């Protein structure tokens, strides 16, 4: 039987997996920012308040999370973990680690165990530098999904055709240009033509 703490803990874990607070997860799903606040989890007289199935459906759609993955978060299960590639920033830019679509290839990398995120091509990337401070620090590990849809506001890993690898936030994307925001104000935003971009992949989770 599902319990009240299990459901709310799974929502918190889903937010953490995508580098979001519960409020930011709610906003991404088109919900009121307070939908998942702790104050909303019980009524004023202490009765348990459950999230609606509609709210859960919306956050699963907004994060491209399957129901099976959400159930694994509910259970807190370690079952379904698998080894995924762990690639350094320098390796990512050197060539030979990704195909033209941004999927990892080869095998000359380290691996880490991570719960199944619904993308068989997901991989972990070790952040280098300070361009993502204060969100990501040098040495942090992010899990990246090259198959996940990318939208404005997503944190992304971008590789240019010249071999530069960037960890940024997608500011705007048109048929001609890609605009990236640096979360560290000491680093400038970047803009590229679509032809200059090799691939873009969304960050699903980050170590903290």
Secondary structure, DSSP 8 states (H G I E B T S, - for coil): ---HHHHHHHHHHHHHHTT--HHHHHHHTTS-TTTT-GGGSB-TTS-B----HHHHHHHHHHTT--HHHHHHHHHT--TTEEEEEEEEHHHHHHSSSB-TTS-B-S--SEEEEEE--S-TT-EEEE--SSTTTTTS-TT-EEEEETTS---TT-EEEEEETTS-EEEEEEEEE-SSEEEEE-SSTTS--EEEEGGGEEEEEEEEEE--
